[in-house]
């Protein structure tokens, strides 16, 4: 084997090794990302229940592309507000922690300040974190830190009567 051929082969092996290492690093980084709070597509959420401050939960259902409050007599409700609640399913998680890492009472989860159910997936909202505009959210056995803007809010006044 000539010297030039050996050098070309060595460079090819070195480049292949670098590509393998780069692919491994990319996969490792992708698996370490916190991701979103739930594996749901917000546009596909059809049922929402929301209880704030210990009040009984309000139940909503998507019908024919619009949101309806289903407690009592079904009536149309604010589609924009419910779309915001459904968008919580794809909220970017800042970090995940084991629930055992925290005392639930100290982070506002005993009892939770708000409970949001998206197609049966329960999110319990606690206090705002001392480190910034982040809120503690219990998702099963884990605690997520979510941006504050994904916190559920109560209805703001009376929604105008919408066509049924």
DRENGUTOR-6066 format. One record per residue: residue number from 1; z, y, x of N, C-alpha, C in turn. Coordinates in steps of 0.1 Angstrom, whole numbers, plus 5000, padded with zeros to 4 digits. Layout:
<atoms>
  num  n_up  n_north  n_east  ca_up  ca_north  ca_east  c_up  c_north  c_east
  NUM     Z        Y       X      Z         Y        X     Z        Y       X
...
</atoms>
This chain:
<atoms>
  num  n_up  n_north  n_east  ca_up  ca_north  ca_east  c_up  c_north  c_east
    1  5000     4988    5009   5000      5000     5000  5000     5012    5009
    2  4992     5022    5006   4991      5034     5014  5002     5043    5011
    3  5004     5052    5020   5016      5061     5019  5014     5070    5007
    4  5002     5075    5004   5000      5084     4992  5002     5077    4979
    5  4999     5064    4979   5001      5056     4967  5016     5054    4964
    6  5023     5051    4975   5038      5050     4974  5044     5063    4969
    7  5040     5074    4974   5046      5087     4970  5043     5090    4955
    8  5031     5087    4951   5027      5089     4937  5035     5080    4928
    9  5037     5068    4932   5046      5058     4925  5060     5063    4924
   10  5065     5068    4935   5079      5073     4935  5081     5085    4926
   11  5071     5094    4927   5071      5106     4918  5070     5102    4903
   12  5062     5092    4900   5061      5087     4887  5074     5081    4882
   13  5080     5073    4890   5093      5067     4886  5104     5078    4884
   14  5104     5088    4893   5113      5099     4892  5111     5107    4879
   15  5099     5110    4876   5096      5117     4863  5100     5109    4851
   16  5097     5096    4851   5100      5087     4840  5115     5087    4838
   17  5123     5086    4849   5137      5086     4849  5143     5099    4843
   18  5137     5110    4847   5141      5123     4842  5138     5124    4827
   19  5127     5119    4822   5124      5119     4808  5133     5110    4800
   20  5137     5099    4806   5147      5090     4799  5160     5097    4798
   21  5165     5103    4809   5178      5110     4809  5177     5122    4799
   22  5166     5129    4798   5165      5141     4789  5166     5136    4775
   23  5159     5125    4771   5159      5119     4758  5173     5114    4754
   24  5180     5108    4764   5194      5104     4761  5203     5116    4759
   25  5201     5127    4766   5209      5139     4764  5207     5145    4751
   26  5194     5145    4747   5190      5151     4734  5197     5143    4723
   27  5196     5130    4723   5202      5122     4713  5217     5123    4713
   28  5223     5124    4724   5238      5126     4725  5242     5139    4719
   29  5235     5150    4722   5238      5163     4717  5236     5163    4702
   30  5225     5157    4697   5222      5157     4682  5233     5149    4675
   31  5238     5138    4681   5249      5131     4674  5262     5138    4675
   32  5264     5147    4684   5277      5154     4685  5278     5166    4677
   33  5266     5171    4671   5266      5182     4662  5274     5179    4650
   34  5282     5189    4645   5290      5187     4633  5282     5184    4620
   35  5270     5190    4619   5261      5188     4608  5266     5195    4595
   36  5263     5190    4584   5266      5197     4571  5278     5190    4565
   37  5285     5196    4555   5297      5191     4550  5294     5178    4541
   38  5283     5177    4535   5280      5165     4527  5265     5162    4529
   39  5262     5149    4527   5248      5145     4528  5241     5146    4515
   40  5241     5157    4509   5235      5160     4496  5225     5172    4498
   41  5214     5171    4490   5205      5182     4490  5209     5191    4478
   42  5212     5204    4481   5218      5212     4470  5209     5213    4457
   43  5196     5212    4459   5187      5213     4447  5188     5200    4439
   44  5193     5190    4444   5194      5177     4437  5208     5175    4430
   45  5217     5184    4433   5231      5183     4426  5229     5186    4411
   46  5235     5177    4403   5233      5178     4389  5246     5180    4382
   47  5258     5177    4388   5271      5179     4382  5280     5186    4391
   48  5287     5196    4386   5297      5203     4394  5309     5205    4385
   49  5321     5203    4392   5334      5206     4386  5341     5215    4395
   50  5347     5225    4390   5354      5235     4399  5367     5239    4393
   51  5378     5236    4400   5392      5241     4397  5397     5250    4407
   52  5401     5262    4403   5406      5272     4413  5420     5275    4409
   53  5429     5275    4419   5443      5279     4418  5451     5270    4408
   54  5448     5258    4407   5456      5249     4399  5451     5249    4384
   55  5442     5257    4381   5436      5258     4367  5428     5245    4364
   56  5427     5241    4352   5419      5230     4348  5405     5232    4353
   57  5399     5221    4358   5385      5223     4363  5375     5226    4352
   58  5365     5235    4355   5354      5238     4347  5343     5228    4351
   59  5336     5223    4341   5325      5213     4343  5312     5219    4340
   60  5302     5216    4349   5289      5221     4347  5279     5210    4349
   61  5267     5212    4343   5257      5201     4344  5243     5209    4344
   62  5234     5204    4353   5221      5210     4353  5212     5202    4343
   63  5206     5210    4334   5197      5205     4324  5184     5213    4324
   64  5173     5207    4325   5160      5214     4325  5159     5226    4334
   65  5165     5224    4346   5165      5235     4356  5175     5246    4355
   66  5184     5245    4345   5194      5255     4343  5207     5249    4343
   67  5218     5257    4346   5231      5252     4346  5238     5255    4332
   68  5245     5245    4327   5253      5246     4315  5267     5243    4317
   69  5276     5251    4311   5290      5247     4311  5292     5237    4300
   70  5298     5226    4304   5299      5215     4294  5313     5213    4288
   71  5323     5222    4291   5336      5222     4285  5335     5228    4271
   72  5339     5221    4261   5338      5226     4247  5324     5225    4243
   73  5319     5236    4236   5305      5237     4232  5297     5240    4244
   74  5286     5232    4247   5278      5235     4259  5271     5248    4257
   75  5271     5256    4268   5265      5269     4269  5259     5272    4283
   76  5248     5279    4283   5242      5283     4296  5252     5291    4304
   77  5251     5290    4317   5260      5298     4326  5251     5304    4337
   78  5258     5311    4346   5251      5318     4356  5245     5309    4366
   79  5232     5308    4366   5224      5298     4375  5227     5302    4390
   80  5227     5315    4393   5229      5319     4407  5242     5315    4412
   81  5253     5317    4404   5266      5313     4409  5267     5298    4411
   82  5261     5290    4402   5262      5276     4403  5253     5271    4415
   83  5242     5278    4417   5234      5275     4429  5241     5277    4442
   84  5250     5287    4442   5258      5290     4454  5268     5278    4456
   85  5274     5274    4445   5283      5262     4446  5276     5250    4450
   86  5264     5247    4445   5257      5235     4450  5253     5237    4464
   87  5250     5249    4469   5247      5251     4483  5258     5247    4493
   88  5270     5246    4487   5281      5242     4496  5279     5228    4501
   89  5271     5220    4495   5268      5206     4499  5262     5206    4513
   90  5254     5217    4516   5247      5218     4529  5253     5228    4538
   91  5266     5232    4535   5272      5242     4544  5274     5236    4558
   92  5271     5244    4568   5272      5240     4582  5287     5239    4586
   93  5291     5228    4591   5304      5226     4595  5306     5231    4610
   94  5316     5239    4611   5319      5245     4624  5325     5234    4633
   95  5335     5227    4628   5341      5216     4635  5347     5206    4625
   96  5348     5194    4629   5355      5183     4621  5368     5179    4628
   97  5378     5176    4620   5391      5171     4626  5396     5160    4617
   98  5404     5152    4622   5411      5142     4614  5421     5149    4606
   99  5423     5144    4593   5433      5150     4584  5447     5149    4590
  100  5450     5139    4598   5463      5137     4604  5466     5148    4615
  101  5456     5155    4619   5458      5166     4629  5465     5178    4624
  102  5466     5179    4610   5472      5191     4604  5483     5187    4594
  103  5492     5196    4592   5501      5196     4581  5495     5202    4569
  104  5492     5195    4558   5484      5200     4547  5490     5213    4541
  105  5503     5214    4541   5510      5226     4535  5507     5238    4544
  106  5506     5237    4557   5504      5248     4566  5490     5253    4565
  107  5480     5245    4561   5466      5250     4560  5461     5252    4545
  108  5471     5253    4536   5468      5255     4522  5462     5244    4514
  109  5464     5232    4519   5459      5220     4512  5469     5212    4504
  110  5481     5218    4503   5492      5211     4495  5499     5220    4486
  111  5494     5223    4475   5481      5218     4469  5469     5226    4473
  112  5457     5221    4471   5445      5229     4475  5444     5241    4467
  113  5438     5251    4473   5435      5264     4466  5424     5263    4456
  114  5414     5254    4459   5403      5252     4450  5398     5237    4452
  115  5393     5231    4442   5388      5218     4443  5374     5218    4437
  116  5364     5215    4445   5350      5215     4441  5345     5201    4441
  117  5339     5196    4430   5332      5183     4430  5317     5185    4428
  118  5310     5179    4437   5295      5180     4436  5290     5166    4435
  119  5285     5162    4423   5281      5149     4420  5291     5138    4424
  120  5304     5141    4422   5315      5132     4425  5320     5133    4439
  121  5315     5140    4447   5320      5142     4461  5330     5154    4460
  122  5342     5151    4464   5353      5161     4463  5355     5169    4476
  123  5356     5182    4474   5359      5191     4485  5371     5199    4481
  124  5382     5198    4489   5394      5205     4486  5395     5217    4496
  125  5396     5229    4491   5396      5241     4499  5410     5246    4502
  126  5413     5249    4514   5426      5254     4518  5426     5268    4522
  127  5434     5272    4532   5436      5285     4536  5425     5289    4546
  128  5424     5302    4548   5415      5308     4558  5421     5305    4572
  129  5413     5301    4581   5419      5298     4595  5422     5311    4602
  130  5432     5311    4610   5436      5322     4618  5426     5327    4628
  131  5417     5318    4631   5407      5321     4642  5395     5329    4637
  132  5394     5332    4624   5383      5340     4620  5379     5336    4605
  133  5367     5340    4601   5362      5338     4588  5358     5323    4585
  134  5368     5315    4586   5366      5300     4584  5377     5295    4575
  135  5373     5285    4567   5382      5279     4557  5384     5264    4560
  136  5396     5259    4559   5399      5245     4560  5394     5238    4547
  137  5387     5227    4548   5382      5220     4537  5384     5205    4539
  138  5392     5199    4530   5394      5184     4531  5382     5177    4525
  139  5376     5168    4532   5365      5160     4528  5369     5145    4531
  140  5375     5139    4521   5380      5125     4523  5391     5125    4534
  141  5390     5117    4544   5400      5116     4555  5399     5126    4566
  142  5389     5136    4564   5387      5146     4575  5388     5160    4570
  143  5391     5169    4579   5391      5183     4576  5380     5190    4583
  144  5372     5198    4576   5361      5205     4581  5365     5220    4581
  145  5360     5227    4591   5361      5242     4591  5348     5247    4587
  146  5347     5254    4576   5335      5259     4570  5335     5274    4571
  147  5323     5281    4572   5323      5295     4571  5329     5300    4557
  148  5336     5310    4557   5343      5316     4546  5333     5318    4534
  149  5321     5321    4537   5312      5325     4526  5309     5313    4516
  150  5312     5301    4521   5310      5289     4512  5322     5286    4503
  151  5333     5295    4503   5344      5293     4495  5340     5295    4480
  152  5345     5286    4471   5341      5288     4457  5349     5301    4452
  153  5342     5308    4443   5348      5319     4437  5348     5318    4422
  154  5358     5324    4415   5358      5323     4400  5347     5331    4394
  155  5344     5329    4382   5334      5337     4375  5338     5352    4376
  156  5329     5361    4377   5332      5375     4378  5329     5381    4364
  157  5338     5381    4356   5336      5387     4342  5328     5378    4333
  158  5324     5383    4322   5317      5376     4312  5302     5375    4315
  159  5296     5364    4315   5282      5362     4317  5275     5366    4304
  160  5264     5374    4305   5257      5377     4293  5252     5365    4286
  161  5251     5366    4273   5246      5355     4265  5232     5352    4268
  162  5229     5340    4273   5216      5336     4277  5210     5328    4266
  163  5196     5328    4265   5189      5320     4255  5192     5305    4258
  164  5194     5298    4247   5197      5284     4248  5185     5276    4248
</atoms>
